[in-house]
Amino acid sequence: MRVAIVTHVVRHNDGQGRVNHEIARAALDENIEVTLIASHVAPELLQHPLVKWVPVKIGRFWPTNLLRQQIFALKSAWWLRTHRAEYDVLHVNGFITWTGADVNTAHFVHTGWFKSKYYPFGLGKGLWSAYQFVYTRVNAVLEGWAYRRSRVITAVSQKVAAEIAAIGLTPRNRLDVIYNGVDTQGFAAATGDRTRFRLPEDKFLLLFVGDLRTPRKNLGTVLKALTHLPEHVHIAVAGYLPGSPYPEEAKALGIADRVHFLGLVKEMPVLMHSVDAYVFPSRYEAMSLSLLEAMAAGLPVVTAHTAGGAEIITPECGIVLDDPDDPQALAQAVGRLASNDEARLAMGRAANELATGFGWARMAQQYIALYRQIAGQREDRRRIQDVRNLNDNEADALTANVPDRA
C-alpha cells in the first residue's frame, strides 16, 4: 500500500506534526510506503527506505502565515496534480492543499473558533486584530471547501466533529473521531526535579503550557485567579516568551514573584512530574496534546468546557469549568486541590489511568485501519470496473461477429 501525507512539518515538538510523525512511523513498521509532502521532516524518518520526502519550500520573504500557507497549498497541489494516481490513500490535514483527499484530519475548526463567544478579534480593533479576523474568516471558508472534498474526515475530538457537522457536509462525506495520542509510558515514567527548572521546593505548583502570544490559551484568567489564592500557590509557565504580554501583566497584578516563566521546555515529562496540578482554561481548543500529557504524567487537571479534551475528563481525574473567563471559579477549583493532598493525588492516579487508553500506538492503528479500508474499497472498484470493461469488450467482439442483415 502506498500512502501520501500532506502536512507542514513532521516532527516530535509540534502538535499536528507529532500526530503525523506517529502515523508515518507506525505505517512504516507495517511496510507501508509513505510519501511526506511537507516543509520539514524529522531526520530519523528520512533514513527509512520506504520513506519519500517531497520538500515544499516556502521563502521567508512572504510576510504572513496566511500567504505562506497559500504558497504551500498551491505548491503541494501542483505536485499532486501529476502524482496523485500513484497513491492508494491521500491524507491531508484541514485546508492544506488545493486537492481533494481520501482522509482529512481536522486539528482545528476556524469556523468553531470564530463563532465562539470568546472570539476576541475584529476589523476595528487595530491592525493585528484585523489580521487575525481576516485570517480566521479566510481559513473558515477554505476548511469548508477542503472537508466537503474529503472522503473521510477524522475529527480529533467529539467537539471538533460537531463543529465540522455544523459547517455542512455532503452525503459522500464520512465523519469519524480519532482522538490524538500521547506517550503514556514516557510521561508516566519520568521523575520530577524542581531544581532543574529553578522552581521553589516548598510551594504548591501549578503548570500552564501553551502559546503565550495569543489570548486564546487564556493565561490571563489564570493569572487573575492566582490573585485569589494563598501566597504559597505558584505557577510554572512553559511556552515561547518573546512578544508575550503576560510577564508585564503578572507584574501589574503584583504576583510576578509567584509566576515562573520557563520559556520553551524540552524535558516536559520531567517538568510535569515537578508540579502538583495542571491548569488549562483555554477559550478554544480542538484536542490539547498537553492536556493528555499532563494526565499521563499523573496530574489532576483544571480546564474548561471550551477546551477540546475536556469531554474525556471525568470528575475523578479533573475539574471542568463552565466559563473559562471566571477567575474566581478557577481559583476555587485550584484551591480544592491545594488544600487536600489526598484528593489531589487520587485524581492524579485516575488521570493517569484514563490516559493509558490514549497511546500513540492506538491512535496510529486506527488511521492504518482506515487506510486499509479505503485502499481495499478502491481496489474493489477497480476490479468491478475491470469486469465491466471486460464484459463490454466481449460484447463488442460478439457484435462484431454478427453478420449485417441489412
VMD Tcl script that draws the C-alpha trace (Angstrom):
set ca {
  {0.00 0.00 0.00}
  {1.23 3.49 -0.84}
  {0.18 6.46 1.29}
  {0.85 10.18 0.77}
  {0.55 12.55 3.75}
  {0.39 16.32 3.30}
  {1.37 18.36 6.36}
  {3.58 21.36 7.04}
  {6.02 19.59 9.37}
  {6.57 16.04 10.59}
  {8.38 16.11 13.93}
  {8.04 15.46 17.66}
  {7.75 19.01 19.02}
  {4.72 20.09 17.01}
  {1.11 19.12 17.72}
  {-0.07 18.32 14.19}
  {3.46 17.34 13.23}
  {3.66 14.83 16.09}
  {0.38 13.20 15.08}
  {1.60 12.71 11.52}
  {5.02 11.56 12.72}
  {3.44 8.77 14.77}
  {1.13 7.76 11.90}
  {4.05 7.63 9.46}
  {6.24 5.65 11.84}
  {3.51 3.08 12.51}
  {2.78 2.75 8.78}
  {6.46 2.13 8.04}
  {6.53 -0.55 10.72}
  {3.87 -2.36 8.65}
  {5.86 -1.97 5.42}
  {3.57 0.68 4.00}
  {5.26 3.08 1.59}
  {4.92 6.64 2.90}
  {5.44 9.85 0.94}
  {5.59 13.01 3.05}
  {4.71 16.24 1.26}
  {5.98 18.71 3.82}
  {8.34 21.60 4.51}
  {10.22 19.73 7.23}
  {10.56 16.05 8.12}
  {12.33 14.61 11.16}
  {15.72 13.19 10.06}
  {15.14 9.78 11.64}
  {12.15 9.18 9.35}
  {14.13 10.05 6.26}
  {16.55 7.21 6.98}
  {13.82 4.63 6.38}
  {13.94 3.03 2.90}
  {10.15 3.21 2.47}
  {10.01 6.98 3.06}
  {9.94 9.55 0.28}
  {10.05 13.25 1.08}
  {8.65 15.84 -1.30}
  {10.03 19.14 0.07}
  {7.69 22.11 -0.14}
  {9.96 25.08 0.44}
  {8.39 28.40 1.41}
  {10.54 31.53 1.18}
  {10.86 33.64 4.30}
  {10.12 36.79 2.33}
  {6.37 36.04 2.39}
  {5.12 38.41 5.11}
  {2.30 36.47 6.85}
  {1.26 32.93 7.73}
  {-1.84 33.39 5.60}
  {0.27 33.93 2.48}
  {2.83 31.26 3.38}
  {0.07 28.70 3.84}
  {-1.38 29.56 0.44}
  {2.02 29.09 -1.20}
  {2.27 25.67 0.45}
  {-1.27 24.79 -0.70}
  {-0.50 25.75 -4.30}
  {2.89 24.03 -4.47}
  {1.62 20.79 -2.91}
  {-1.42 20.74 -5.20}
  {0.79 21.28 -8.25}
  {2.89 18.24 -7.34}
  {-0.17 16.11 -6.57}
  {-1.71 17.05 -9.88}
  {0.75 14.75 -11.65}
  {1.40 12.19 -8.90}
  {-1.99 11.61 -7.20}
  {-2.70 8.39 -9.11}
  {0.46 6.81 -7.69}
  {-1.06 6.52 -4.20}
  {-3.73 4.32 -2.68}
  {-4.52 6.86 0.04}
  {-4.04 10.63 0.22}
  {-4.13 12.03 3.78}
  {-4.27 15.79 4.36}
  {-4.75 17.99 7.44}
  {-7.50 20.59 7.28}
  {-7.12 23.03 4.42}
  {-3.51 22.49 3.46}
  {-3.66 21.86 -0.28}
  {-5.91 22.59 -3.25}
  {-6.57 18.89 -3.78}
  {-9.41 16.65 -2.59}
  {-8.34 13.85 -0.25}
  {-9.24 10.40 0.98}
  {-8.60 11.28 4.64}
  {-8.65 14.76 6.14}
  {-7.74 15.15 9.81}
  {-9.32 18.17 11.48}
  {-6.96 19.51 14.16}
  {-8.72 22.88 14.46}
  {-12.00 24.34 13.21}
  {-11.68 28.02 12.38}
  {-15.44 28.29 11.97}
  {-15.91 26.98 15.51}
  {-13.39 29.46 16.93}
  {-14.93 32.36 15.01}
  {-18.43 31.56 16.27}
  {-17.26 31.20 19.86}
  {-18.48 33.94 22.19}
  {-14.89 34.25 23.37}
  {-13.55 35.18 19.92}
  {-11.78 38.50 20.58}
  {-10.72 39.83 17.17}
  {-12.36 42.35 14.88}
  {-11.65 44.67 11.95}
  {-11.93 47.80 14.07}
  {-9.64 46.71 16.91}
  {-6.25 47.53 15.48}
  {-4.02 46.15 12.73}
  {-3.03 42.89 14.45}
  {-6.63 42.16 15.49}
  {-7.85 42.90 11.96}
  {-5.29 40.49 10.52}
  {-6.37 37.76 12.95}
  {-10.01 38.38 11.96}
  {-9.21 38.07 8.24}
  {-7.02 35.01 8.89}
  {-9.85 33.24 10.69}
  {-12.51 34.14 8.13}
  {-10.40 33.08 5.14}
  {-9.46 29.78 6.78}
  {-13.07 29.15 7.76}
  {-14.09 29.32 4.09}
  {-11.12 27.23 2.93}
  {-11.60 24.49 5.52}
  {-15.24 24.09 4.48}
  {-14.06 23.63 0.88}
  {-11.47 21.06 1.99}
  {-13.76 18.99 4.21}
  {-16.50 18.75 1.59}
  {-13.89 17.40 -0.87}
  {-12.62 14.74 1.51}
  {-13.89 11.20 1.56}
  {-13.38 10.64 5.30}
  {-12.93 13.45 7.83}
  {-11.28 12.40 11.08}
  {-12.00 14.84 13.90}
  {-9.60 14.83 16.86}
  {-12.49 15.15 19.34}
  {-16.27 14.96 19.53}
  {-16.26 18.75 19.92}
  {-14.48 19.13 16.59}
  {-16.79 16.61 14.93}
  {-19.83 18.62 16.00}
  {-18.31 21.84 14.65}
  {-17.49 20.21 11.31}
  {-21.00 18.79 11.02}
  {-22.35 22.29 11.61}
  {-20.37 23.59 8.62}
  {-22.48 21.42 6.35}
  {-21.14 18.32 4.61}
  {-22.27 16.36 1.57}
  {-23.73 12.82 1.56}
  {-20.41 11.48 0.26}
  {-18.51 12.77 3.32}
  {-17.95 10.41 6.25}
  {-17.15 11.88 9.66}
  {-15.17 9.85 12.22}
  {-13.50 10.69 15.53}
  {-9.92 9.59 16.20}
  {-8.50 11.11 19.37}
  {-4.90 12.27 19.44}
  {-2.41 10.09 21.24}
  {0.15 10.58 23.98}
  {3.40 8.93 25.04}
  {1.82 7.27 28.04}
  {4.94 5.40 29.11}
  {7.35 8.32 28.74}
  {5.20 10.74 30.71}
  {4.30 8.21 33.39}
  {7.89 7.05 34.00}
  {9.62 10.43 34.40}
  {10.95 11.79 37.69}
  {10.42 15.36 38.83}
  {13.27 17.79 39.50}
  {12.33 21.33 40.52}
  {15.94 22.46 40.80}
  {16.45 21.81 37.08}
  {13.83 24.47 36.32}
  {14.74 26.74 39.27}
  {11.33 26.24 40.84}
  {10.67 26.66 44.57}
  {10.63 23.41 46.53}
  {8.18 24.48 49.25}
  {5.30 25.83 47.11}
  {2.15 24.33 45.61}
  {2.96 24.50 41.91}
  {0.52 24.75 39.03}
  {1.62 24.27 35.42}
  {0.41 26.07 32.30}
  {1.69 25.08 28.82}
  {0.77 26.90 25.63}
  {1.32 29.73 23.17}
  {1.94 32.83 25.27}
  {1.34 35.29 22.43}
  {-2.37 34.62 21.93}
  {-5.31 35.29 24.26}
  {-6.95 32.05 23.12}
  {-4.95 29.89 25.54}
  {-6.16 32.18 28.33}
  {-3.19 32.55 30.68}
  {-4.60 35.95 31.62}
  {-7.51 34.41 33.53}
  {-5.10 32.03 35.29}
  {-3.01 34.99 36.49}
  {-6.13 36.76 37.76}
  {-7.16 33.57 39.60}
  {-3.78 33.49 41.28}
  {-4.58 36.79 43.00}
  {-7.49 34.99 44.75}
  {-5.30 32.14 46.01}
  {-2.95 31.88 49.00}
  {0.65 33.08 48.67}
  {2.06 29.55 48.66}
  {0.33 28.76 45.33}
  {2.71 29.44 42.42}
  {2.59 28.66 38.71}
  {5.19 27.48 36.21}
  {4.52 28.71 32.66}
  {6.06 26.93 29.66}
  {5.90 28.48 26.20}
  {7.64 30.76 23.74}
  {8.09 34.02 25.62}
  {9.26 36.77 23.18}
  {6.33 39.03 22.35}
  {4.18 37.78 25.24}
  {2.26 40.37 27.29}
  {1.96 38.11 30.34}
  {5.19 38.92 32.23}
  {4.09 42.56 32.39}
  {0.56 41.50 33.33}
  {1.93 39.42 36.21}
  {3.85 42.48 37.43}
  {0.75 44.67 37.16}
  {-1.21 42.16 39.25}
  {1.51 42.09 41.89}
  {2.21 38.36 41.51}
  {5.42 38.39 39.45}
  {7.31 36.51 42.19}
  {4.73 33.68 42.02}
  {4.82 33.22 38.24}
  {7.82 31.34 36.84}
  {8.22 31.82 33.09}
  {10.35 28.96 31.76}
  {10.30 29.60 28.01}
  {10.25 26.58 25.71}
  {10.81 23.35 27.65}
  {12.25 20.24 26.03}
  {12.02 17.97 29.09}
  {8.25 18.23 29.50}
  {7.78 14.85 31.28}
  {10.29 15.94 33.96}
  {8.57 19.31 34.34}
  {5.14 17.74 34.68}
  {6.41 15.46 37.43}
  {7.82 18.55 39.18}
  {4.45 20.24 39.72}
  {1.24 19.47 41.60}
  {-1.55 20.19 39.11}
  {-2.17 21.27 35.53}
  {-4.34 24.26 34.67}
  {-5.58 24.98 31.14}
  {-8.81 27.01 30.76}
  {-8.36 27.56 27.01}
  {-11.09 29.63 25.37}
  {-11.00 27.35 22.33}
  {-9.14 24.11 21.72}
  {-9.65 21.19 19.36}
  {-7.86 18.47 21.33}
  {-5.00 19.57 23.56}
  {-1.92 17.32 23.46}
  {-0.54 18.98 26.60}
  {-3.74 18.11 28.45}
  {-3.29 14.43 27.60}
  {0.38 14.63 28.54}
  {-0.45 16.10 31.94}
  {-2.94 13.32 32.59}
  {-0.39 10.68 31.51}
  {2.06 12.26 33.97}
  {-0.47 11.72 36.76}
  {-1.56 15.32 37.21}
  {-5.10 16.36 38.11}
  {-6.29 18.89 35.54}
  {-8.37 22.03 35.75}
  {-9.77 23.07 32.39}
  {-12.97 24.38 30.77}
  {-15.68 23.01 28.50}
  {-14.35 25.21 25.70}
  {-11.11 23.21 25.61}
  {-11.04 20.16 23.39}
  {-10.19 17.21 25.56}
  {-12.48 18.31 28.36}
  {-15.04 15.84 27.02}
  {-12.92 12.88 28.16}
  {-12.28 14.19 31.67}
  {-14.28 12.62 34.48}
  {-14.87 14.16 37.94}
  {-12.47 11.54 39.31}
  {-9.47 12.94 37.41}
  {-10.13 16.64 36.92}
  {-12.31 19.71 37.22}
  {-14.05 21.17 34.14}
  {-15.28 24.75 34.44}
  {-18.31 26.14 32.63}
  {-16.74 29.54 31.94}
  {-13.04 29.81 31.05}
  {-13.09 33.53 31.88}
  {-14.21 33.23 35.51}
  {-11.06 33.71 37.65}
  {-12.90 33.15 40.93}
  {-14.32 29.78 39.82}
  {-10.85 28.82 38.60}
  {-9.32 29.88 41.92}
  {-11.91 27.85 43.80}
  {-11.12 24.74 41.74}
  {-7.37 25.14 42.29}
  {-7.98 25.80 45.98}
  {-9.73 22.43 46.30}
  {-6.61 20.70 45.01}
  {-4.17 22.79 47.02}
  {-5.99 22.15 50.29}
  {-6.44 18.38 50.00}
  {-3.36 16.36 49.10}
  {-5.17 13.02 49.36}
  {-7.90 14.00 46.93}
  {-5.37 15.63 44.57}
  {-3.19 12.51 44.43}
  {-6.22 10.29 43.88}
  {-7.29 12.48 40.96}
  {-3.80 12.26 39.51}
  {-3.85 8.47 39.64}
  {-7.26 8.43 37.94}
  {-5.96 10.83 35.26}
  {-3.02 8.56 34.53}
  {-5.27 5.51 34.31}
  {-7.59 7.28 31.87}
  {-4.69 8.49 29.73}
  {-3.38 4.96 29.21}
  {-6.24 4.43 26.75}
  {-4.91 7.22 24.50}
  {-1.47 5.95 23.49}
  {0.12 6.90 20.17}
  {0.07 3.29 19.01}
  {-3.71 3.09 19.47}
  {-4.24 6.29 17.50}
  {-1.89 5.24 14.69}
  {-3.52 1.83 14.32}
  {-6.90 3.49 13.85}
  {-5.51 5.53 10.98}
  {-3.81 2.50 9.41}
  {-7.05 0.52 9.64}
  {-8.78 3.42 7.88}
  {-6.07 3.47 5.19}
  {-6.53 -0.27 4.56}
  {-10.28 0.14 4.34}
  {-10.02 2.95 1.78}
  {-7.37 1.15 -0.23}
  {-9.48 -2.03 -0.22}
  {-12.55 -0.16 -1.40}
  {-10.54 1.46 -4.17}
  {-9.23 -1.94 -5.26}
  {-12.78 -3.35 -5.24}
  {-13.91 -0.51 -7.51}
  {-11.02 -1.18 -9.85}
  {-11.94 -4.85 -10.08}
  {-15.58 -4.03 -10.77}
  {-14.52 -1.59 -13.48}
  {-12.18 -4.20 -14.98}
  {-15.05 -6.70 -15.12}
  {-17.31 -4.13 -16.74}
  {-14.63 -3.29 -19.30}
  {-14.12 -6.99 -19.98}
  {-17.84 -7.55 -20.46}
  {-18.04 -4.51 -22.72}
  {-15.12 -5.80 -24.79}
  {-16.68 -9.25 -25.07}
  {-20.00 -7.74 -26.12}
  {-18.23 -5.63 -28.73}
  {-16.43 -8.74 -30.04}
  {-19.67 -10.70 -30.29}
  {-21.40 -7.84 -32.04}
  {-18.54 -7.58 -34.48}
  {-19.04 -11.24 -35.47}
  {-22.77 -10.93 -36.18}
  {-23.40 -10.61 -39.94}
  {-25.12 -7.48 -41.17}
  {-28.70 -8.49 -42.18}
  {-29.49 -5.24 -43.79}
}
mol new
graphics top color blue
foreach p $ca { graphics top sphere $p radius 0.5 }
foreach p [lrange $ca 0 end-1] q [lrange $ca 1 end] { graphics top cylinder $p $q radius 0.2 }
display resetview
